[in-house]
């Protein structure tokens, strides 16, 4: 499954996954966007949300952007 995600690093709400009415998935992360910490937090949050292992979640594009395309093997 391929999804589009908007990441919000450095949030006090995190880790939290919200699905908007338009289908956009927003992930609030406590981790800051430093040395890939936010991407690791994003993978962990999505894995927990979808009930899969972290190895089943991979970022396809947008490694240095807040808008990412993520592949999830379900």
N, C-alpha and C positions, 0 to 999 in steps of 0.2 A: 504494500500500500504506500502511495506517495502522498505526502501532505505538505501544505504550505504553512509555515510557522512564523510568527512575529515574536522575537525574543526580547525581553526587557531585563537586562542584567542589572545588578545592584539594587533590586527592589526589596522593600521591607516586607512585601506580601509573600515572597517566595519561600519555598518552591510551590508554585500553584499553576495548574493548567486550566485555562478557561476557553470554552468554545462559544464564539459569538453567534448571533442570529444569522449572520451572513456566511457562517461556516469557517471563518478565519480562527485559527487556533493561536491564542496568546499564552506564552509561558513566562511567568514572572520568576526570576532567579535571584537568589541571594548573592551568588558569585558575581564578581566583577569581570569585565571583559579584559582580563590580563592573563597572558600565557595560556590561553585556551581553557581557562577555568570555567567560563560561562558555557562553552560548548559541551564540556564534560557534564556540567550541571543540567543542561538541556537534555542530553541523552538520558541521564538518570531519571529526570522528571517524566519524560515521555515514556520510558520503559515502565515506570511504576504506574502511570496513568493507563496504559494499554495492557498491563499485566504480562509483559514479555521481559526477556533478559536484556541487559544493556547491549550485549553483542548483536541483538536483533535490530537495533536502532542505529542508523548511520546518516550523517549529514551529506546529501548529494551535492548541494551547492550553497553558497552563502556563508562560508566559514568565517569571514571577517565582516559580515553584515548582520543587521538585526533581522532581516527578512531571509528566511532559509527554506530550502526544500529538503525534506527529510524522508528517507525510506524506512519503513517498518515492516519486518518480516513477521507476519501473524500466522 
